[in-house]
Every structure is written in C-alpha cells, then in structure tokens.
C-alpha cells in the first residue's frame, strides 16, 4: 500500500471511503493476472478501462477529482507491485526447477 492511500480522508461530502482502491486485493490481483496475459494495445485498452471503472465508482461515491486521482494512482501502484511479486515468484520457481 502506498503512503497516500493510508492518508485518504473523507470524500468531498464528508463520508470516508470504506474500501480504498489500493486495498482491494481481489481487484488488484485480477488486474495483474489480466495484464500478464495481455500485451500491447489490448493491455493498454484493458488498463484504461479498469482505471476508468474505478474512477467512475469513486465519482458515484461522491469523491472529488483530487481524491479520485489519488485513489487511482494508489491502485496503479498496487497493481504494479503485484506484477513485480508475480514476476519474482515465477523467477524463483524457474530457478528452483533448474537447480
């Protein structure tokens, strides 16, 4: 989790965000798995679509543009971290098989 998601406060209407995007591990893992399988333009289209869906959900919850941006950036960071973890796990597994 990045530092900004830990600091997210109430929305513009005063209500807290109950489940910050970056902490939604199921969505983070699903997106990482999809991105591993896609490349090039299909990966870019998928990624933009997922980020847009998350932003739309936050907008519907009453978040302002700045809050939405922070939440989506935190989510993007978490997906990248998950992709790194997956890559490291695959590399470690491959190394163990070769040994």
Order of alpha helices (4+ residues) and beta strands (2+ residues): alpha-alpha-alpha-alpha
